[in-house]
């Protein structure tokens, strides 16, 4: 529950943004579900893990920041070993 309390303002802001997309009509069940947006669901996202629009970086195999740091460390290590 502590994480939910910390993320409450961001969750409500995201929920209000989603409601603003609907305009004046009710389009989905999200009007009474603000907690649905707590875990970084995109405003216009579909929630499917295989969607290329929502998960392009993951599906295309782009390196994450963690992977990039690992590659840089590996190259530096190889440079040190080959210079000796």
C-alpha positions in Angstrom: 0.0 0.0 0.0 2.9 2.3 0.5 3.7 2.3 -3.2 0.1 3.1 -4.1 0.2 6.1 -1.7 3.4 7.4 -3.2 2.1 7.1 -6.8 -1.4 8.5 -6.0 -0.9 12.0 -7.6 0.6 10.6 -10.8 -2.2 8.0 -11.0 -4.9 10.5 -10.6 -3.2 12.8 -13.2 -3.0 10.0 -15.7 -6.6 9.0 -15.1 -7.8 12.5 -15.6 -5.9 12.7 -18.9 -7.6 9.5 -20.0 -11.0 10.9 -19.1 -10.2 14.1 -21.1 -9.8 11.9 -24.2 -13.4 10.7 -23.9 -14.8 14.2 -24.1 -18.4 14.3 -22.9 -19.5 10.8 -23.6 -18.7 7.6 -21.6 -16.6 5.3 -23.7 -15.3 2.7 -21.3 -15.4 1.5 -17.8 -12.4 3.6 -16.7 -14.5 6.4 -15.3 -14.7 4.7 -11.9 -11.4 2.9 -12.0 -8.5 5.3 -11.3 -6.3 2.6 -9.8 -6.3 0.9 -13.2 -3.7 3.5 -14.3 -1.4 3.0 -11.3 1.2 0.7 -12.9 2.3 2.9 -15.8 -0.4 1.9 -18.3 -0.3 4.3 -21.2 -3.2 6.7 -21.7 -4.0 5.3 -25.2 -2.3 2.0 -24.6 -4.0 -1.3 -25.3 -2.3 -3.3 -22.5 -1.3 -6.2 -24.8 2.4 -7.3 -24.4 2.8 -8.1 -28.1 1.6 -4.7 -29.4 4.4 -3.0 -31.5 2.9 0.4 -30.9 3.1 0.2 -27.1 6.1 -2.1 -26.7 8.3 -1.2 -29.7 11.6 -1.1 -27.7 11.1 -4.5 -26.2 9.9 -6.3 -29.3 12.5 -4.7 -31.7 15.3 -5.8 -29.4 16.6 -2.3 -28.5 19.2 -2.3 -25.7 18.1 -1.0 -22.4 20.3 1.4 -20.4 21.4 -1.5 -18.2 22.5 -3.4 -21.3 24.3 -0.4 -22.7 26.3 0.0 -19.5 27.2 -3.7 -19.6 28.4 -3.5 -23.2 30.6 -0.4 -22.3 32.1 -2.2 -19.3 32.8 -5.3 -21.4 34.6 -3.2 -24.1 36.7 -1.3 -21.5 37.7 -4.7 -19.9 38.7 -6.1 -23.3 40.8 -2.9 -24.0 42.6 -3.3 -20.7 43.3 -7.0 -21.3 44.6 -6.6 -24.8 46.9 -3.7 -23.9 48.8 -5.7 -21.3 
